[in-house]
Amino acid sequence: PTLFECRAAVTRVEIDVFFNFHVLFVFQGKWKNKERVLVFSSRGINFRTRHLMQDLKTMMPHSKADTKMDRKDKLFVVNEVCEIKNCNKCIFFEAKKNMDLYMWVSNVPHGPSAKFLVQNVHTLAELKMTGNCLKGSRPLLSFDPKFDKEPHYALLKELFTQTFSTPQYHPKSQPFVDHVLTFTIADKRIWFRNYQIIEEDASLVEIGPRFVLNLIKIFQGSFGGPTLYENPHFQSPNMCRRLMRMEKAARQKERQMVKEIRLEKRKEVKEVLTEDVTDDVFVTPAEEKPKEVEHEAPRPSKSKKKKKLKLTELKKRTLLKRKGLR
């Protein structure tokens, strides 16, 4: 058969080309799963979120991009954007107060959709990990066993599987599986990691990016509708910042109170204590002086005179020895 008669069922055709060398064409199967994911954001995101979006686009060859959405527009407009772009899945990053980042993962247009708070974002350029994988290759999705125990986690598992898995025989994908996307549940959050599979011993080396998803709500519709699940353990970033400010203010107030108490103690008048009984314990009594006063000097004792005579005799002997008379 000629090249134009070959269809998706044909596996390999070898064609002779000029300059006497061969080119090997690999014809894949038919592309049936038409999943397309729209990855874009609202205005006001920082550089780290922009790099994270770019990393997700390079990881998913079946993704599409769009311009940033205005803050004034409501979230239902995203469904229209997805319809225009011919996408049936959407990852939308929403920035608030230039500090908080929220991520929507939605099945357009009928739902369901989930809203997450994104924390601990580390991009590929920031991590500089040793792992590497082929661009456009298909990933393996690894889920924690806890995803099968609770119904809301099972719903998220199906949503992540349809969103992050590259469709088979996608035109932009490569027919290789050389990295793993892991979704782990720890501390009531979902931890996302990307690992390379090394061929020699099938060990894993992290590539990046990495981030943590804190579930807020799961909605029945796309970007809205009735609430299917609400996380009771979720605490908004505004509440966290408020509690931190209150804790800091309480510490400052305690320091001020201690300072005021110290100043009050200094201002208090010191009370004069009465004489202590134990003050005279170590006082030694003075020697008793004689009552009668002596008007004459005391006579020298005889022992002193004998000592003086002995000294004079010794001096004379030494002098005689020096002169050689003795």
Beta strands, then each sheet from edge to edge (+ up, - down):
strand 1: 12-17
strand 2: 21-26
strand 3: 37-41
strand 4: 63-65
strand 5: 89-96
strand 6: 100-107
strand 7: 113-122
strand 8: 137-143
strand 9: 174-186
strand 10: 189-197
strand 11: 204-206
strand 12: 210-221
strand 13: 224-230
sheet 1: 1+ 2-
sheet 2: 4+ 3+ 5+ 6- 7+ 12- 10+ 9- 8-
sheet 3: 4+ 3+ 5+ 6- 7+ 12- 13+
sheet 4: 4+ 3+ 5+ 6- 7+ 12- 10+ 11-
end
